[in-house]
């Protein structure tokens, strides 16, 4: 099964189906009706599409190395461990920031990892995805990192972002992994006596057989383990690394940190996106709700309960008796509302909505005690006193509206924030007087 095409089909279906379903279904049904009268009939289609650019598997698997520091260009997820901040550069690798002095952070290295989106660290071992592989890298000496193990083909192949105004051209897995796209006119030949899908503006044809469910849907813990932002899909608990994609939780035994061993795979009924571990429980944000699993046996997470909401993008953080979930609308998220949900988990088997609050376009969030930090997209960073869950909107402490905030990590009274203009750090020891400590800007 072509997992590249699976990912494309599912992403385009999610993006377009809700608003264009009649437009999509019409050519689909007409084509099936027409093809039923044909015998090995072919049709040629010419259209403008995202045409894949490839890297061979050999090159991809030999490309991991430390390089000179790079400027932030397209930063994604954020991770903190041992006085260093690790920032993913979408599908390219990881920026390493020496944050021993948050007022003067130093960009010290770039770890080139093709296809990287998520990381987690235990001890001196960094775990990262590289397209369909998991790699374990010893980073005890950043001048000479060592790949301790590569676990091949444990994830569905991921695709870098593409221009959603155009369909995606056919992808040939034998050429390697997709590292980028060119917008070009192409001509394809399609057999009409087979069932097919038509997705995207301008149309894209794909065999129904390629449309299975294997797509990959494009964060406090012990001192030995780092701290991830709320958008994370990798988390570590005890001697286990948990990764999520599509509808599956994959567990890796990392008792020997240098030798991750793939363990159980736990299926879910929802498309899951983010992962947060708190108080021996795993809280998973999905496109349609929050799932809760217990980790009394960490090798085999056990389902406890769930809270359903409208379809949306959904990170979650937890503090005490409450879970905080942001729901975002927009392309790929399917939601018509942007809001913060406060969910009671006092009875972990029956979570329920306490209250929801209107937001602008939220992404990640973080909490420290009763201080809630919300990345509200173009509305910036919002800082709330969440002591009273029923009146959070009346207790806005501060708003930084000049930021387009993506995700945060609050730790030791320093807030680390990544947005579309760079890495920002604030001292919040006086919550009524947040002080900007430093900025590492994005430079393209």
N, C-alpha and C positions, 0 to 999 in steps of 0.2 A: 504493500500500500504506500502511495506517495505522500509522505507526511508533510512535505512542503505545500502540496495542493490542498491537503486537509486544512492546514492553517489558513491558507488564503481563502478557501471557501467559507470557513466558519467566520473569519473576521469580516469578510464582505457581507455575508448573510446577516451578521449581527448589526453591521453599520447601516445596511440598506433595507432589510426586510420590513421593519416596522413602518417606515415612512413611504416605501416604494413597492409594497408587496403586490399590488395589482399589476403594476408596470412590469414587475419581474415575472409574475406567474403567467402573463398573457403569452409572451413568446415561448415560454416553457411548455405550456399546454398545446399551443399551435404546432410546435415542433414535434411533440410526441404524436399528435394526431396525423401530421404529415408523414412522419417516419414510419408509421404503422403500415403505410401503403407502399413502401419502398423496399428494395432489396439491395443492400450494400450501396446505398446512395450517399454521395459525399457533397458537401457544400464548402465553398471557400469564403472566408471572412477576412476582411482587412480593417484594422482599427488601430488607434493609438493606445499604447499600453505601457505599464511599468515593465521594462525588460530586465531580467535578472543579470547581475554581474557576479561572477563566481570566484571562489578560492578553492583550490583542490584540498581534499582531506589531508593529504600529506603535508601541505604547507600549513594548513590550519593547526594540525597537531604538533607541528614543530616550531610554531611562532611565539610561544610564551617566553618572554624575557623581560628583564628590567631595562628601561630606557631612561634617558634624561627627562626631567619633568616637562610636561606639556601644559599649555594653557587650557583652562576649562573651555570647552566649546559646546557640548551637548550633554551636560551632566544629568545623571539620573538618581539612583538611590545612594543613600548615605549610611555609613557604618563607623562606629567609634570603638577603638580598642587600644589600650596601653598607651595613651597619650598621642595617638595618631588617628586622623580622620581618613577614611577610605571612601572615595567618591567614584561611582561608576561613570565611565564615558560610554554612552550607549553603543553597544555591540563592538567596542574597541578595546576596552581594558579598564584599569583602575588607577586613578590619581591617588598618590599617597601624600598626605599633609602632616607634617610634624606640628602637633598642636600642644606641645609642652608649655608654650606661652600663648594662650588664646588671643592676646592682644597683638601678637606678631607671628601668626602661623606661617610656616615655610613649606612651599610646594617642593618636595624633595625627590620625587621619582614618579615614573609611570610604569605600571606593569601591563605589558601588551598581552591581552587575552582576547583573541577573536571570538565574537559572538557572546561576550559576557554581559549579563544583566544583573545577576544576584551574587552576593558573597556572604560568608559567615566565617568566623575565626575562632579557633580554640587553641590555646597555648600559642605556639609559633606556626601553626598550620592554618593556611587560608584555603577555604573551600570555595570554588567558583564554578559556575556553569560556563562551558565553551561550546555554544550551539548544543549538540546532543550529548556531550560528554560532561562528566564531573571530574574536576582536577583538584588534587590536594597538593599545595605548594608550601614548602618550608620558607618562611620569610624572616627567619631569625637574623639573617644577614641580607639586607636589601641590596647589597652590592653583588651578591651571588646567591640568588634564589635557586632552590632545587625542587624540581617536580618529583614528588614522592610517589604519586600514583595517578593514573588516569583511568577512570571507569567509563568505558566507551558505551555509547548508544543507550543511555539510561533515561534520556529526555527526548520528547518529540523535537524534531528540528524546528528551530525558531527562525523567523524572518525579520529583517530590519524594517523599520517603518517605511511605508511607501505612500505615494501621492494618491489619496483616496478619490480624486477626481477622475482617475483613470483605472481601468481594470488591470489585472496582473497577467502577464504573458505566461504561457506554459513554462514549467520549471523542470529541468533535467537533473535529477539527483546524481546521476553518474558524473556530472561535471564538478561536483563538490557542494559546498555550502554557498548560500547567497549572501554576499557582503554589501550589496548596494543595488541601485536601479538606474536605468536610463529611460527617459520618456521618448519612445520611438514608435513609428508606424510598423506594424507587423502584419503578416498574412498567415492564417492558420487554416488547415483543412480538417473538417469535422465529419465523421460518419453519422448520417442522420437516422439510421435505423437503430440507434442506441439511445436510451434515455439520457438526457443531459440537463445541466444547470446553466442558467444565464444570470450572471451577477455583475453589478457595477455599471456605472455610467458608460455607455458605449458598448457594453456587453463583454462577457467572457464566457467561453464555453469550456465545460469540464465534464468528464465522465461521471455519472452518478456513483460508480464504483469507487471513485476517489474521494467521496464525501463522507467518510466515516467519522468517528468521534475522537480521533487521536490528536486533535489540534492542541496547540499550546496557547492558552489565552494570553496575547501581549496585552514599633518593634521594641522586667529588669532581671538580670541573670547573674550567675557567679562571676567573680573577677577573672577567672581563667577564660571566660567567653566575652566577646564584644557585645555591643548594643547596636541594634539595627533600627532604622526608621520604620514608620508605620506601613510603608509600602512594600516591605520585605516579603519575599517568598521563600527565603531560607531562614531557619531558626535552629538553635542548638539547645538541647536540654539534656542534662546528665551526660551519658556517653552516646548520644544519638543526634544525628543531623536530620532535620525534617525539611523536605522540599515539596512544593506543591505546583501542580500545573493541571489545567483543564479541570477534571473531576477526580484527580488522584492525589493522595498524600504518599510520598515515597520516603521510606525510613532507611537511613544508613547507620550502621554501627561504627562509631568512631572511638571505641575504647582504646584502640591503638590509633592515635590521631593521624599517623602517617599512612594508615592502611584502611581507608573507608571501605566497608563491605555493604553492598546493597542487601537490605532486609525485606521487610514486608511492604506491600503496597495496599493502601486502604482506599477503596472507592467511595465516592460521595455522589449524591444525587444532584449536585449543583455545580456550576462553573465557579471554581474558587480562585481567588486573586491575591489575598494577603494573609499573613500569618503573624500571630502575636501570642506569646507564652506568658502566663501569669498564674502563680499559685498552683502549680502542677496541673494546669489545664491549658489546652490549646484553643485559642479563639481564631476562627477563620472567617475572613471577609469574603463573601461571594457576591455574584451579580444580583442575587435575589434574596440574600439574608445572611445572618451570622450563624455559624455552626460552632458547637462546643464539644470538645473531646477531652477525656481525662487521660492523664499520663501516669497512673499508678503502676502500670506496666509499660514503660516508655518504648519498649520494642514494638508494641502493638496498641496504638492509640484507640481508645474506645469511645464511640459516639455517646454523648449525653443528651444533647438537646439542640434546638435551633430557634432562631427568631427570623421570621420572614418579613421582607419589605419589597417595595416595587423595584423593578429592574434598574440597576444603577451600578456605578463603580463605587467600591465599598471597602476602605481601610477601617481598622478597628483598633482601639487601645482600651486597656482596662485598669481601673484603680478601685480597690475596695469592693463595694457592692454594686458597682456600675460599670457598664461598657459604653464607650462613646464611639459612634459610627458616623462617618460623613458619607453622604450620598450625593453623587455628582451627575449632572446631566451632560449632554453633549455627545459628539461623535463617538460611537462605540459603546456608550454607556446605557442608552435606551431610556433614560429617566427624563421626566419633564420637570422635576423639582430638584432644587439644591438645598440640602438641609443637614443639620446635625441631629442624630437620634441619640437620646439618652435611654439606655436599656437597663432595667433592674435585673441583676443576676443573684439576688439574695437567695432565691430558690433556683439553683443552677439547672434544675430539670424543667423549669418553667419560666424562662426569661420573658419579660414583657416590656412594652414601650412605656416609659415614664412621661416623656415629652419630646416633641421635635421642635427645632428652631430653624427658621429660614436663613439661608446663606446665599452667597453669590455664585460661586463655582469651586467648591472645596476639594482639596486633595488630601495630603497627609495631616496627621495631628499627633500631639504628644501630651502627656500629663505628668505632673510632679506634685504629689500631694493633692491640694485642691486647686492648683493652677493648671488651667487647660489652654494649650496652644493649638490654634487651628490655622492651617494654611488654606486661605480662602481665595486661591487663584489670583485673579486680577484685583480683588479687593484687599489683597495683601495678607499680612499676619495679624491675627486677632488673638488677644490674650484675655482670658476670662477667669474670674473667681467662680469655681464650680462647687463651692460649698453647699449651695442649695440647688439641686438639680432641676427644681421647678421654676427657677428664675435666673437661669444662666444668662439669658439675653439682657437682663437688667443689670448685670454685673460685668460689663466690658471694662477691663482695666486699661487696655491700650490697644490701638490699632495702628499698624505701619502700612498705610495704604499705598506707599510708593514701591512696594515689592510685589512681584508675582511669585508667591511662595508655593513650593512643591512638597517639601517634607522637613521634619524637624527631629532633633534628638535633644531633650533636656537632660543635663547631667551635671551634678555638683554645682548648681546655680549658674551654669553656662548653657545657653541655648545655641545649638548648632543648627543652622537653617540653610537649606539649598533651594535656590529658585532659578528663574530663567535669566537672572543677571549675575549670579555668582553664589559664593559661600559667605554667609553672614553669621557673626557670633555676637551674642548679647549677654551681658551680666544681668541676671535677674535676682540677685541676692536681696535687693530692695524691689519688690514686685511692683511698687507704685512708681518706680523710677528706673526703667530698663535702660541700660547704657550700652551703646554700640561699641564693641571692642575692636572688631576688625572686619575687613571685606577682602575676599579674593575674587576679583571680577571675572566674568566670562569675556574672553577676547577671541573673536573669530577672525 
